[in-house]
Amino acid sequence: MRVVVCLKQVIDPLTPASTLALDQAEKKIKVGTSAPPVINGFDEQGLEAALRLRETIKDLEIVCVAAGERFNNEVMKRALAVGADQLILVQDPSLDTWDPYPIAQALAAAIKKIGGADLVLCGRQGSDWDNALTPYILAEALALPLLTLAKRVTINDGKTVEIERVLADGSMVMSAPLPAMVTVTSELGALRMPSVSARLQAARKQPKQMALAELGVEAPALRSPAVVALAIPVTGRSCTFIDADGPGAGARLAETLLDAGVIRLGGER
């Protein structure tokens, strides 16, 4: 049985805003070399789901596939260090985009190139653009049923996949016949840490590189100017001191809170 896990290399969400730069012409966020990228956290949880499946299913193959402009191999090799059997990187300058369509197209072509999958796992969304659309487009391209927001993934008798889906007020159990596709959410749990020996072994391995031309996919252009402008949020804090000496301190506090919108007068809505 083959499980394909889709990965994405993203800017580290913990990168300080002071190290980021905005390219308004290309509508891109750029970061200095001092802040290395990471694998998208939700995708790491998808990989953890695959590793847990292999603990109960004999001869389960895990293939990780990523599509992007370029990759930091040392970052992406973490997938190999924790136990993935193969890492495939589809690399092209045109894949440095917020548009989920060419990313899904490249992922679908790569999965078809290796002969398909019994189960495809994705993170629920990317931490960079937060589109949360790539899994849906990919499922359509592969003609697979899609189960979303899984915090538990199991395979029954090699024929169906069952998930526990996260809801706002609980959870629900869903299933679909294989082959199928599942998106994983953070409630599943963090990706396990690789051992030192596994890191050393992964360092000697090389990911398989694929080009769009090799996959029979034309380099895409942006579909539409959906991103109009970029801006880094400006945040700040302020503190107002109320003099408690003398009469009227309570009234002054109430007026300050009213002006700030923290409290409202009785009867106001």
C-alpha positions as CSV (number, residue, x, y, z in Angstrom):
1,M,0.0,0.0,0.0
2,R,1.3,3.5,-0.9
3,V,0.5,6.6,1.0
4,V,1.5,9.9,-0.5
5,V,2.0,12.9,1.8
6,C,1.9,16.4,0.2
7,L,4.4,18.8,1.8
8,K,5.0,22.5,1.3
9,Q,8.0,24.6,2.2
10,V,7.0,27.8,3.9
11,I,8.4,30.8,5.7
12,D,8.7,29.9,9.4
13,P,5.6,31.4,11.1
14,L,7.9,32.3,14.1
15,T,10.0,34.6,11.9
16,P,10.1,38.1,13.3
17,A,8.2,40.6,11.2
18,S,11.3,42.9,11.3
19,T,13.2,40.4,9.0
20,L,10.4,40.3,6.4
21,A,10.3,42.4,3.3
22,L,7.4,43.0,0.9
23,D,7.7,43.1,-2.8
24,Q,4.6,44.9,-3.9
25,A,5.4,44.6,-7.6
26,E,5.5,40.8,-7.5
27,K,3.1,40.5,-4.5
28,K,5.5,38.4,-2.6
29,I,6.9,38.2,0.9
30,K,10.7,37.9,1.1
31,V,12.8,36.9,4.1
32,G,16.5,37.1,4.7
33,T,18.8,34.1,4.7
34,S,19.1,34.2,8.5
35,A,15.6,32.8,8.8
36,P,15.5,29.3,7.2
37,P,12.2,28.0,5.9
38,V,10.3,25.1,7.4
39,I,7.9,22.4,6.3
40,N,4.3,23.6,6.7
41,G,3.1,22.5,10.2
42,F,-0.2,21.0,9.0
43,D,1.7,19.0,6.4
44,E,4.0,17.6,9.1
45,Q,0.9,16.4,10.9
46,G,-0.2,14.7,7.7
47,L,3.2,12.9,7.7
48,E,2.7,11.9,11.3
49,A,-0.6,10.4,10.3
50,A,1.1,8.3,7.7
51,L,3.8,7.1,10.1
52,R,1.1,6.0,12.6
53,L,-0.6,4.1,9.8
54,R,2.6,2.2,9.1
55,E,2.8,1.1,12.7
56,T,-0.3,-1.1,12.1
57,I,0.0,-1.9,8.3
58,K,2.7,-4.1,7.0
59,D,4.7,-3.0,3.9
60,L,3.2,0.5,3.8
61,E,5.2,2.8,1.6
62,I,5.3,6.5,2.4
63,V,6.2,8.9,-0.4
64,C,6.4,12.7,0.2
65,V,5.8,15.1,-2.7
66,A,6.3,18.9,-2.7
67,A,6.0,21.5,-5.4
68,G,7.6,24.9,-5.3
69,E,10.1,27.4,-6.8
70,R,13.1,26.0,-5.0
71,F,13.8,24.0,-1.8
72,N,16.2,23.9,1.1
73,N,17.1,20.2,0.9
74,E,18.2,20.0,4.5
75,V,14.8,21.3,5.6
76,M,12.8,18.9,3.3
77,K,15.0,15.9,4.3
78,R,13.4,15.9,7.7
79,A,10.6,13.9,6.0
80,L,13.2,11.2,5.3
81,A,14.7,11.4,8.7
82,V,11.4,10.6,10.5
83,G,10.7,7.7,8.2
84,A,9.4,8.6,4.7
85,D,10.7,6.1,2.1
86,Q,11.0,8.7,-0.7
87,L,11.0,12.5,-1.2
88,I,10.0,14.0,-4.5
89,L,10.5,17.7,-5.2
90,V,8.8,19.3,-8.2
91,Q,10.7,22.5,-8.8
92,D,10.0,25.4,-11.1
93,P,10.2,29.2,-10.8
94,S,6.6,29.5,-11.8
95,L,5.5,27.6,-8.6
96,D,6.5,30.5,-6.4
97,T,2.9,31.6,-6.3
98,W,-0.1,32.2,-4.0
99,D,-2.3,30.5,-6.7
100,P,-3.3,27.0,-5.5
101,Y,-4.2,25.8,-9.0
102,P,-0.7,25.3,-10.5
103,I,0.5,23.8,-7.2
104,A,-2.2,21.2,-7.2
105,Q,-1.6,20.6,-10.9
106,A,2.0,19.9,-10.3
107,L,1.3,17.6,-7.3
108,A,-1.3,15.7,-9.3
109,A,1.1,15.1,-12.2
110,A,3.8,13.9,-9.9
111,I,1.5,11.5,-8.1
112,K,0.3,10.1,-11.4
113,K,3.9,9.8,-12.6
114,I,4.8,7.5,-9.7
115,G,1.7,5.3,-10.4
116,G,-0.8,6.9,-8.0
117,A,-1.5,6.3,-4.4
118,D,-3.9,4.3,-2.2
119,L,-4.2,7.3,0.2
120,V,-3.1,10.9,-0.2
121,L,-2.6,13.0,2.9
122,C,-2.4,16.8,3.1
123,G,-2.3,19.4,5.8
124,R,-5.6,21.3,6.1
125,Q,-4.0,24.5,4.8
126,G,-0.7,26.3,4.4
127,S,0.6,28.7,7.0
128,D,1.8,31.2,4.3
129,W,-1.3,32.1,2.3
130,D,-3.9,30.2,4.3
131,N,-5.8,29.5,1.1
132,A,-6.8,25.9,2.2
133,L,-7.8,25.2,-1.4
134,T,-5.0,23.1,-2.8
135,P,-6.3,19.8,-1.3
136,Y,-9.7,20.3,-2.8
137,I,-8.3,21.1,-6.2
138,L,-5.9,18.1,-6.0
139,A,-8.7,15.7,-5.0
140,E,-10.7,16.9,-8.1
141,A,-7.6,16.5,-10.3
142,L,-7.0,12.9,-9.0
143,A,-10.8,12.1,-9.0
144,L,-10.6,11.0,-5.3
145,P,-13.1,11.3,-2.5
146,L,-12.0,13.8,0.0
147,L,-12.4,13.7,3.8
148,T,-11.3,16.8,5.7
149,L,-10.1,18.0,9.1
150,A,-9.0,14.6,10.4
151,K,-7.6,14.3,13.9
152,R,-7.4,10.5,13.5
153,V,-6.8,8.4,10.4
154,T,-7.2,4.6,10.2
155,I,-7.4,2.1,7.3
156,N,-9.9,-0.8,7.6
157,D,-9.1,-4.1,5.9
158,G,-7.1,-2.2,3.2
159,K,-10.3,-1.1,1.6
160,T,-11.6,2.0,3.4
161,V,-10.2,5.0,5.2
162,E,-11.9,6.2,8.3
163,I,-11.3,9.5,10.0
164,E,-12.4,11.3,13.1
165,R,-13.3,14.8,11.8
166,V,-13.0,17.9,14.0
167,L,-16.2,19.9,14.5
168,A,-16.7,23.2,16.5
169,D,-18.6,21.3,19.2
170,G,-17.2,17.8,19.0
171,S,-16.2,15.4,16.3
172,M,-17.8,13.0,13.7
173,V,-16.6,9.7,12.2
174,M,-16.5,9.5,8.4
175,S,-15.2,7.0,5.9
176,A,-14.6,6.6,2.2
177,P,-13.4,3.7,-0.1
178,L,-9.8,3.7,-1.1
179,P,-8.2,5.2,-3.0
180,A,-9.0,8.5,-1.2
181,M,-7.6,11.7,0.1
182,V,-7.6,13.2,3.6
183,T,-6.7,16.5,5.1
184,V,-5.2,16.5,8.6
185,T,-5.6,19.1,11.3
186,S,-3.4,20.1,14.3
187,E,-5.5,18.0,16.7
188,L,-3.8,14.9,15.4
189,G,-0.6,15.8,17.1
190,A,2.9,17.0,16.2
191,L,5.4,15.2,14.0
192,R,7.7,12.9,15.9
193,M,11.3,13.9,16.4
194,P,13.9,11.9,14.4
195,S,16.8,10.1,16.1
196,V,20.3,11.2,15.6
197,S,21.1,8.1,13.5
198,A,18.1,8.7,11.4
199,R,19.2,12.3,10.7
200,L,22.6,11.1,9.7
201,Q,21.1,8.5,7.3
202,A,18.8,11.1,5.8
203,A,21.7,13.5,5.2
204,R,23.2,10.9,2.9
205,K,20.0,10.5,0.8
206,Q,19.0,12.7,-2.1
207,P,15.4,13.7,-2.9
208,K,14.2,12.9,-6.4
209,Q,13.9,16.1,-8.5
210,M,11.2,16.4,-11.1
211,A,10.6,19.3,-13.6
212,L,7.3,20.4,-15.0
213,A,8.4,19.4,-18.5
214,E,9.2,15.9,-17.3
215,L,5.6,15.7,-15.9
216,G,4.1,17.0,-19.1
217,V,2.9,20.2,-17.3
218,E,3.3,23.6,-18.8
219,A,4.7,26.4,-16.7
220,P,1.6,28.2,-15.3
221,A,0.9,31.9,-15.3
222,L,-1.0,33.6,-12.5
223,R,-4.7,33.1,-13.1
224,S,-5.9,36.5,-11.8
225,P,-4.7,39.4,-9.7
226,A,-6.4,38.1,-6.5
227,V,-3.6,39.5,-4.3
228,V,-4.0,43.3,-4.7
229,A,-1.6,44.4,-2.0
230,L,0.5,43.1,0.9
231,A,1.1,44.7,4.3
232,I,2.7,43.7,7.6
233,P,0.2,44.4,10.4
234,V,1.1,47.2,12.7
235,T,0.5,46.3,16.3
236,G,1.0,48.3,19.5
237,R,-0.1,48.7,23.1
238,S,-1.0,51.6,25.2
239,C,-1.6,52.1,28.9
240,T,-3.8,54.8,30.6
241,F,-3.3,55.5,34.2
242,I,-6.2,56.7,36.3
243,D,-5.3,58.9,39.3
244,A,-7.0,57.2,42.3
245,D,-6.3,60.1,44.7
246,G,-9.2,62.3,45.5
247,P,-12.9,62.1,44.7
248,G,-14.2,61.1,41.2
249,A,-11.6,58.3,40.5
250,G,-14.4,55.8,39.8
251,A,-16.2,58.1,37.4
252,R,-12.9,58.9,35.6
253,L,-12.3,55.1,35.2
254,A,-15.8,54.5,33.9
255,E,-15.5,57.3,31.4
256,T,-12.2,56.0,30.2
257,L,-13.6,52.5,29.7
258,L,-16.7,53.9,27.9
259,D,-14.5,55.9,25.5
260,A,-12.4,52.8,24.8
261,G,-15.5,50.7,24.1
262,V,-14.7,48.2,26.9
263,I,-18.0,48.7,28.6
264,R,-21.4,50.1,27.6
265,L,-24.1,51.9,29.4
266,G,-27.1,49.8,30.5
267,G,-29.7,49.5,27.7
268,E,-27.2,50.2,24.9
269,R,-26.6,47.4,22.3
